[in-house]
Amino acid sequence: MKLPIDIDSVKGFMDPAEGAALYEAALACAPRGPCLEIGAYCGKSAVYLGTACQAAGGVLFSVDHHRGSEENQPGWEYHDAELWDDAANAMDTLPFLRTTLRRAGLE
């Protein structure tokens, strides 16, 4: 498995072994039809899944509300202040996901 970007440069919590398992699952399933990711955060899993779908000639749909989970909110252990949008007074991971997908050639 060769990923199009340095996966460690993408924000996220996914272990590389979990990412490899996602890649293999998507590689096997993508020829049968579209794949669906629920919860993208900043795109680490989307790189694994999308790269496999691309290699298999398939497509990945990724769904996320982009406001972060409870543990990502201010005051919690996994809060990343860089993801906070003052204008929205909320987390906003969408710009980070879009940048990740663009960098990986997966838009």
C-alpha positions in Angstrom: 0.0 0.0 0.0 1.4 3.3 -1.1 -0.4 6.4 0.1 -0.2 9.6 -1.9 0.8 11.8 1.1 2.6 11.4 4.4 -0.2 10.1 6.6 1.5 11.5 9.7 0.9 15.0 8.3 -2.8 14.5 8.6 -4.6 15.3 11.9 -6.3 12.3 13.4 -6.0 9.5 15.8 -6.0 6.4 13.6 -3.4 3.8 14.1 -1.5 2.8 10.9 -2.6 -0.9 11.4 -6.3 0.3 11.4 -5.7 2.4 8.3 -4.1 -0.6 6.5 -7.2 -2.7 7.4 -9.5 0.0 6.1 -7.4 0.2 2.9 -7.7 -3.6 2.3 -11.4 -3.6 3.0 -12.1 -0.8 0.6 -9.8 -2.4 -2.0 -11.9 -5.5 -1.8 -15.3 -3.8 -1.7 -14.9 -0.9 -4.1 -15.2 -3.0 -7.3 -18.7 -4.0 -6.1 -20.0 -0.4 -5.7 -19.6 2.8 -3.8 -18.0 2.8 -0.4 -19.2 5.0 2.5 -17.3 6.5 5.3 -19.2 7.9 8.3 -17.0 10.3 10.2 -14.1 11.8 8.4 -12.6 14.3 11.0 -9.7 15.8 9.0 -9.3 13.0 6.5 -6.8 10.5 7.7 -9.2 7.5 7.2 -10.4 9.1 3.9 -6.9 8.9 2.6 -6.7 5.2 3.3 -10.2 4.5 2.0 -10.1 6.9 -0.9 -6.7 5.7 -2.1 -8.0 2.1 -2.2 -11.2 3.1 -3.9 -9.2 5.0 -6.5 -6.9 2.0 -7.1 -9.9 -0.2 -7.5 -11.8 2.1 -9.9 -14.4 2.9 -7.3 -15.8 5.8 -5.4 -15.9 6.9 -1.8 -18.6 9.0 -0.2 -17.6 10.5 3.1 -20.2 11.9 5.6 -19.4 14.1 8.6 -21.1 17.0 10.4 -17.6 18.6 10.8 -18.3 19.9 14.3 -16.2 17.3 16.2 -17.1 14.7 18.8 -17.6 15.5 22.4 -14.0 14.8 23.3 -12.9 17.4 20.6 -14.8 20.3 22.2 -13.1 23.0 24.2 -12.0 21.9 27.7 -11.8 18.2 26.7 -8.6 16.2 26.4 -8.5 16.0 22.6 -9.5 19.6 21.8 -7.4 21.1 19.0 -7.7 24.9 19.1 -6.6 25.1 15.4 -10.0 23.4 14.5 -12.1 26.0 16.4 -14.0 28.5 14.2 -14.6 31.7 16.2 -17.2 33.0 13.7 -19.3 29.8 14.0 -18.5 29.4 17.7 -17.9 25.7 16.9 -15.4 23.2 15.7 -15.0 23.1 11.9 -13.0 20.2 10.4 -14.3 20.7 6.9 -11.5 22.9 5.6 -8.9 20.5 7.0 -10.6 17.5 5.3 -10.8 19.4 2.0 -7.1 20.3 2.2 -6.2 16.7 3.0 -8.2 15.4 0.0 -6.7 18.0 -2.3 -3.1 17.1 -1.2 -3.8 13.4 -1.7 -5.4 13.9 -5.1 -8.7 12.5 -3.9 -11.1 15.3 -4.6 
